[in-house]
Amino acid sequence: MNKVILASASPRRKELLKQIGIEFEVCVSTCEEKITKTIPAEVVCELSAQKALDVWQKVKVDSKVAVSDATGQQNVADKQSPIVIGADTVVAYDGKILGKPADKEDAVRMLSMLSGNTHEVYTGVTFCYAESGTEKVHTFYERTAVTFYPMSWEEIVNYVASGDPMDKAGAYGIQGSFAAYVKGIEGDYNNVVGLPIGRLYQEIKELLDK
Amino acid sequence: MNKVILASASPRRKELLKQIGIEFEVCVSTCEEKITKTIPAEVVCELSAQKALDVWQKVKVDSKVAVSDATGQQNVADKQSPIVIGADTVVAYDGKILGKPADKEDAVRMLSMLSGNTHEVYTGVTFCYAESGTEKVHTFYERTAVTFYPMSWEEIVNYVASGDPMDKAGAYGIQGSFAAYVKGIEGDYNNVVGLPIGRLYQEIKELLDK
């Protein structure tokens, strides 16, 4: 198995990769995010690629050495090439993209907007790797629709006071106490947590086995 | 808050109730399950009611005493009445109900059937409580559709060898390593884990606040 490098500090993404048994190292991207797109699916693809490419630049030297040493049968991804995984998640509602809330007031504003409605969560994922000595970039995204039950003002304020929303796009974490307000989803649940782990596994398998 | 009693030994159901901050005690039902229905939604409602009623018979004496002592304003559920929660989950595919696998061969058979297809998960939930001194039974169910990616024979056999399927309806646990094979769902994710915690929270709130 090629070395997998996760270009994300998110504890939830680390947890999800571990959950399906993928061994990996973490190398956090330090590049500044530059958004040139406006459509949510394009924004997450763009940002996941920036993160993955930034880390790829740091680790690809090893990869080139490894590739020149390779003698065995080549898979699509060179067997010794690391695979860098970048990811980015946003929440989209009513044509607006919601990132992480700036402060508690912002979190209350976001949740008041999402309460009783259906919004969409997009996660973009980018793989950077070497194929026959050539650098490759492969990007995809998953979309999940999420419907909330109506929340009272008190429920919103209490949830924001818990601190849980502050590091999360759209100001909620589907995997915590907020589950009480989630009516249902359409798509991959883990995509809402921050990484579409089913699709990711299928894509990485294809990359290595083809 | 009324005392909540969960009539289930399932560690996943306990975890979900804890997750949304509901305090509860566990009192496991010991009744023999009697299935008189064939439609999945009716089967889970019937079994969840049997479990809840069995435990209710054991705890309702306390409830009667409490109710006769009550002097304050009554909610729908008497304030001192315990609320017993029973739950049952089945997987349904192609007109068949899949419970827990009998053995590893049975687990392989179930997963081979579900691989690459969409099936349904039903969880029935029953509340037993006292209202104005009268015993009440309230039952509801949630349905979630789950779609798997196609799995290879090797993937199925490896997953079964992990032991994870053996205590789970349909021979898989959506919350573990099996996430790699889940393409998406339609409905409540936690309903597949074993308890529709969003709906349950909304129903219990209505019971206590109305």
Interface residues (C-beta under 8 A of the other chain):
Chain A: L16 Q19 I20 G21 T144 Y149 I174 G176 S177 A179 A180 Y181 V182 K183 G184 I185 E186 G187 D188 Y189 N190 I197 G198 R199 Y201 Q202
Chain B: L16 Q19 I20 G21 T144 Y149 I174 G176 S177 A179 A180 Y181 V182 K183 G184 I185 E186 G187 D188 Y189 N190 I197 G198 R199 Y201 Q202
